[in-house]
Amino acid sequence: MQVLAIGNSFSQDASAYLHKIAQSAGKPIDIVNLYIPGCPLERHFRNMMSDSKSYELEVKATYTGFLVSMKEALLNRRWDVVTIQQASHLSTKWDSYWPYISPLAEYIRKLSPASRIAVHQTWAYEEGSERLCQMMGYETQQQMFEALENCYRRAADEISADLIIPSGTAFRELAKEGISPVYRDTFHASLGIGRYTLGLVWYQTLTGGEISDTTFEALAEPVDADTIKAIKECVKRVGQ
């Protein structure tokens, strides 16, 4: 499977272990990430319009040293799935999605007509964090999650997306179970539990495969066997 993520550091987090997880289950995924830190849909749209070579090209979670345009990436190969997402700090504000997401989807369909389009639902910030309470203005993590969930569902409907990748929902499930640390700086995913969970969610959503078939566990931050099992149960619930 060939997957192109038009994203930012959140798609970088999500793609960190994806290819290794998929490989361990015998369902190879070539994941390519177009990376600009904190990039919102508006900037993706402007890059599309200008054909700007602004994206750092990451292949299977490895920086290649190349800068590419969105057009170059879309035409590079036959993509099975192309993902798009909003920057996390704008994920709860519907007016930040519009009018940018529809032209982006049209552009993807024009240049890569065989691809399914997936909307990557990002996640809420850590409970009680300065970013959640002061920057975003929420009292609870659940409030931010509900707001972004509504926006992503609306965005998916707006562009007739084929899939929603429920990363934010998975992080909420981890929080309900008291599984931590999920974050490394109150908003990016932790290098162990957080990124591993995201990889499982993407694998399950994109392939339809059983995550019980995955055996990869060589994470940058060690996670014990009981926690691995609990994470997989959370991700399975998200996919039901």
Stockholm file with secondary structure:
# STOCKHOLM 1.0

chainA/1-240         MQVLAIGNSFSQDASAYLHKIAQSAGKPIDIVNLYIPGCPLERHFRNMMSDSKSYELEVKATYTGFLVSMKEALLNRRWDVVTIQQASHLSTKWDSYWPYISPLAEYIRKLSPASRIAVHQTWAYEEGSERLCQMMGYETQQQMFEALENCYRRAADEISADLIIPSGTAFRELAKEGISPVYRDTFHASLGIGRYTLGLVWYQTLTGGEISDTTFEALAEPVDADTIKAIKECVKRVGQ
#=GR chainA/1-240 SS CEEEEECSHHHHHHHTTHHHHHHHTTCCCEEEEEECTTCCHHHHHHHHHHTCCCEEEEETTEEEEEEECHHHHHHHSCCSEEEECCCGGGTTCGGGTTTTHHHHHHHHHHHCTTCEEEEEECCCCCTTCHIIIIISCCSSHHHHHHHHHHHHHHHHHHHTCSEEEEHHHHHHHHHHHTCCCCBSSSSSBCTTHHHHHHHHHHHHHHHCCCGGGCCCCCCSSCCCHHHHHHHHHHHHHHTC
#=GC SS_cons         CEEEEECSHHHHHHHTTHHHHHHHTTCCCEEEEEECTTCCHHHHHHHHHHTCCCEEEEETTEEEEEEECHHHHHHHSCCSEEEECCCGGGTTCGGGTTTTHHHHHHHHHHHCTTCEEEEEECCCCCTTCHIIIIISCCSSHHHHHHHHHHHHHHHHHHHTCSEEEEHHHHHHHHHHHTCCCCBSSSSSBCTTHHHHHHHHHHHHHHHCCCGGGCCCCCCSSCCCHHHHHHHHHHHHHHTC
//
